[in-house]
Amino acid sequence: MEFSVDNVSQFHFSFGNQEKWQEEISVQVEEEVVPAHQLVVYNDEVNSFEYVILTLIEVCDHTAEQAEQCTLMIHFKGKCGVKSGEFDELVSMRNEICRRGISAEIESFQN
């Protein structure tokens, strides 16, 4: 039999007695973890640019360019968040920066 519009009525389709099924799909969503704290270094009139830059390179693993940019922000804006992370990760960096005579604090991000 050849298919045509005229002979479609000869086929009896009924979806009423078809089994209804539902498939459960689980989707895994990756959430970006945003650090809750930042290490903030404050400006002072005591330490040189070079000393602060060297400290950021040694303590925070900054590149020379990162350290220089942060130091300029510290100088012109009075402070700069130099590192983000969990509180426990930042404590040792803060302690070392303060041991070197530079003012630093760990601050929480405001949501």
N, C-alpha and C positions, 0 to 999 in steps of 0.2 A: 504494500500500500504506500502510495506516495503522499507526502504531507502537503496539505493545502488548507487554506482558510475554511473551505467548505466541509472538510471532513474532521475538523477539530472537535466538533460536537459529539463525534462518535466515541471519543475518549472520555472516560469518567474519572475525574480526579477528585479525591476527597482527602483533605488534610486534617479533618476532624478526628480521625482515629489514629493519627500519627502520635508517637510518643513525644512528650514534651521533655526536653532536657535542658539542663543549665550547666554550664561549665564554669568552674571556679578558677579564676586567674589571679595569681599573686604577682604583684609588681613590686620590685625592689627599687626603692628610691634612695639615692645617695644624697645625704644632707651635708652641706658644707658646714664644717665646724668653725665657728668664729671665735677666736680667742677672746676671753672675757677681761683680760687685763693688759695694760701696757706699761712699759718702763719709761718714765718721763725724766728727762734731764733738764735742770734749770740753769739759767744764766747766772754768772757771777762776774765780779770784776777782778778776780784773782788769777784764774787759770787762762793760759794762752790758747789760741786756736789750735796750734800744733799739738799741745798736750791733750786737749779734748778729742781731737781727731784720732790721735794715737790710741787713746783709751777706748774709743768706740770700735776701732779696728781690732784691738787685742781682746777686749771683754765681750763685745757683742757680735764678733765675726763680721763686721761691716767691711765692704770694699772701701777703698780710699775715697771714691766718689760719694758713696752713701754717707760715710762719716763726715765728709766736707759739707754736704748738703744739710745734714742734721745740725752740724755746728753752726752754720749760717742761720738756720731757723732758731736755734737756741739763742744766738746773739741778737737777732732782730725781733723775735717774737717773745723772748723771755723764757721759753721752754719748748721742748720737742719730744714727742713720743718716739723713742729710738728703737723700740722692740715690742712686739705683741706676742702674747702667749699665755699659758696658764701661770697662775701665781707662783706655784712651786718652781717652775722653770726660771722665773725672773728674779727670784730672791737672791741667788748667788751672784748674778750680774749686778744687781743693785748694791749688794754689800761690797763688791770689789770696786765699783765706781765710787761709792762713798769713801772707801778706804783710801782711794787716790785723791781725796779732797774735793770731789765734784758732787754737787747736790743732785740727788736723784730719789724718786719715789715710785712706787707701784700704784697705779690708779686703775679703778674699774671703769669699763666702758659704760656710758649711759645709754640705756635702751629707750 
